């Protein structure tokens, strides 16, 4: 272990000890919050970072209706267009493409059950994406409250020192003030990124939900026209 790593670890340990008894709950709130946040990211996969989500359904619709393929040539029969669409979706990857390609497979095999089945499927998909997100919100809200609790306990300790020894010795007062400030700082350091990242996650889930519904409608309309 280098001197830098040793100094860094010692600094973290000293900060943790100076923050008082609320540092452990704050740390646990951060660990639990970020665990469920990253778990949601992993469930969504690469679609959390991709910028072409709004274009996926449009490309799928163009491919199904045979306007133009990616290579710029006219597509052939209905079966060929479906296979090209499935190939493009699977090549792109991600949660949205996977669900849309699955929806096309279901409609192609048994269209009569497609609507009812996809309603249930979309409900499960949204629930799957949102699983554990409420815990992230709870931890993001709890962290600054725990920091505020640390502020109160630190100030109580400071006033106890003043009561016993007066205010002539600032060294004795420093521990209580340090506990109040460090616990508040730690709570905010946990809550701030959790709140921002949770907002980003909610926005992405809402977009994916909307695109899933739109994609299912496009697929339904296509197979209705094909069947008619």
ZIFEN-V115334 format. One record per residue. RES is the residue in one letter. SS is DSSP state (hx for helix, st for strand, lp for the rest). OMEGA is omega in degrees with one decimal (NA if undefined). NEAR is the number of other C-alpha atoms within 10 Angstrom. Layout:
BEGIN
((RES/SS/OMEGA/NEAR) (RES/SS/OMEGA/NEAR))
END
This chain:
BEGIN
((X/lp/-179.2/5) (X/lp/179.1/7) (X/hx/-179.6/8) (X/hx/-180.0/9) (X/hx/179.9/10) (X/hx/179.5/11) (X/hx/-179.6/11) (X/hx/-179.5/12) (X/hx/178.5/12) (X/hx/178.2/12) (X/hx/177.1/12) (X/hx/-179.9/12) (X/hx/178.9/12) (X/hx/177.8/11) (X/hx/178.9/17) (X/hx/-179.3/19) (X/hx/-178.7/14) (X/hx/-178.2/20) (X/lp/176.8/27) (X/lp/-170.7/20) (X/lp/-176.9/16) (X/hx/-178.2/22) (X/hx/178.5/24) (X/hx/175.2/14) (X/hx/178.0/15) (X/hx/178.6/26) (X/hx/178.6/16) (X/hx/177.7/13) (X/hx/178.5/24) (X/hx/-179.0/23) (X/hx/-179.4/14) (X/hx/-178.8/15) (X/hx/-178.8/27) (X/hx/176.9/21) (X/hx/-178.8/15) (X/hx/176.8/17) (X/hx/179.5/22) (X/hx/176.3/13) (X/hx/177.0/16) (X/hx/176.8/21) (X/hx/-178.3/17) (X/hx/178.7/13) (X/hx/178.7/16) (X/hx/178.2/21) (X/hx/-173.5/15) (X/hx/179.4/14) (X/hx/177.0/20) (X/hx/-175.4/20) (X/lp/-175.2/11) (X/lp/-177.7/10) (X/lp/-175.0/8) (X/lp/-176.5/9) (X/hx/-178.6/18) (X/hx/-177.1/13) (X/hx/-172.7/11) (X/hx/-177.9/17) (X/hx/179.2/23) (X/hx/178.1/15) (X/hx/179.2/17) (X/hx/179.9/25) (X/hx/178.4/17) (X/hx/-179.3/15) (X/hx/-180.0/23) (X/hx/-177.8/25) (X/hx/174.8/15) (X/lp/178.7/20) (X/lp/176.0/14) (X/lp/172.5/15) (X/lp/-178.9/19) (X/lp/-178.6/12) (X/lp/177.3/7) (X/lp/179.9/8) (X/lp/179.1/10) (X/lp/177.4/12) (X/lp/-173.3/20) (X/lp/-175.0/11) (X/lp/178.1/9) (X/hx/-179.3/14) (X/hx/178.6/12) (X/hx/178.9/14) (X/hx/178.4/22) (X/hx/-179.6/22) (X/hx/176.9/17) (X/hx/179.3/20) (X/hx/178.7/24) (X/hx/179.3/22) (X/hx/180.0/12) (X/hx/179.9/19) (X/hx/-178.8/22) (X/hx/177.3/16) (X/hx/179.0/11) (X/hx/-178.8/14) (X/lp/-179.8/15) (X/lp/-175.5/18) (X/hx/-176.7/18) (X/hx/-179.5/24) (X/hx/179.2/23) (X/hx/-180.0/15) (X/hx/179.4/21) (X/hx/178.2/24) (X/hx/176.2/23) (X/hx/179.0/16) (X/hx/177.8/22) (X/hx/177.7/22) (X/hx/-180.0/16) (X/hx/-179.4/17) (X/hx/-178.9/22) (X/hx/-177.4/15) (X/hx/-176.5/10) (X/lp/-176.1/9) (X/hx/-176.5/17) (X/hx/-179.8/11) (X/hx/-172.2/11) (X/hx/-173.5/20) (X/hx/-179.2/16) (X/hx/-177.8/10) (X/hx/-177.0/14) (X/hx/174.6/20) (X/hx/177.9/13) (X/hx/-179.0/10) (X/hx/-179.5/14) (X/hx/175.7/17) (X/hx/178.6/11) (X/hx/-179.7/12) (X/hx/178.7/19) (X/hx/178.1/15) (X/hx/178.6/11) (X/hx/178.9/13) (X/hx/-174.9/23) (X/hx/-176.6/17) (X/lp/177.4/15) (X/lp/-177.5/16) (X/hx/178.7/17) (X/hx/178.1/14) (X/hx/176.6/17) (X/hx/179.3/23) (X/hx/179.6/17) (X/hx/-179.2/14) (X/hx/178.0/23) (X/hx/177.9/26) (X/hx/-176.4/19) (X/hx/-174.9/19) (X/hx/179.1/30) (X/hx/176.5/22) (X/hx/175.2/17) (X/hx/175.2/22) (X/hx/177.1/29) (X/hx/175.3/20) (X/hx/176.6/18) (X/hx/176.0/28) (X/hx/-179.4/25) (X/hx/-179.0/17) (X/hx/177.6/20) (X/hx/179.2/28) (X/hx/175.4/20) (X/hx/177.9/15) (X/hx/179.3/19) (X/hx/-179.7/22) (X/hx/175.6/17) (X/hx/177.6/14) (X/hx/179.2/19) (X/hx/-179.8/16) (X/hx/-176.5/10) (X/hx/-170.6/8) (X/hx/-175.9/12) (X/lp/-178.3/13) (X/lp/-178.3/14) (X/lp/-177.8/9) (X/lp/-177.4/11) (X/hx/-179.8/12) (X/hx/179.6/9) (X/hx/-179.8/15) (X/hx/-171.9/21) (X/hx/-176.9/15) (X/hx/-179.8/18) (X/hx/178.6/25) (X/hx/178.8/20) (X/hx/177.9/19) (X/hx/-179.0/29) (X/hx/-176.3/26) (X/hx/-176.5/18) (X/hx/179.5/22) (X/hx/177.2/31) (X/hx/179.2/26) (X/hx/-178.2/18) (X/hx/178.1/23) (X/hx/179.4/28) (X/hx/179.4/21) (X/hx/175.8/16) (X/hx/-173.0/24) (X/hx/-173.6/26) (X/hx/178.9/15) (X/hx/177.7/14) (X/hx/-179.1/22) (X/hx/-179.1/17) (X/hx/-177.8/11) (X/hx/177.0/15) (X/hx/177.3/21) (X/hx/176.8/13) (X/hx/179.6/12) (X/hx/179.3/21) (X/hx/178.4/14) (X/hx/-179.1/13) (X/hx/178.3/19) (X/hx/179.1/19) (X/hx/177.9/14) (X/hx/179.7/13) (X/hx/178.0/22) (X/hx/179.9/18) (X/hx/-178.8/12) (X/hx/175.9/20) (X/hx/178.7/22) (X/hx/178.4/15) (X/hx/179.3/14) (X/hx/178.0/24) (X/hx/178.0/22) (X/hx/178.6/12) (X/hx/-180.0/17) (X/hx/179.1/21) (X/hx/179.7/19) (X/hx/-178.7/12) (X/hx/-177.1/17) (X/hx/172.4/17) (X/hx/178.8/12) (X/hx/179.1/8) (X/hx/-178.8/9) (X/hx/-179.6/8) (X/lp/NA/6))
END
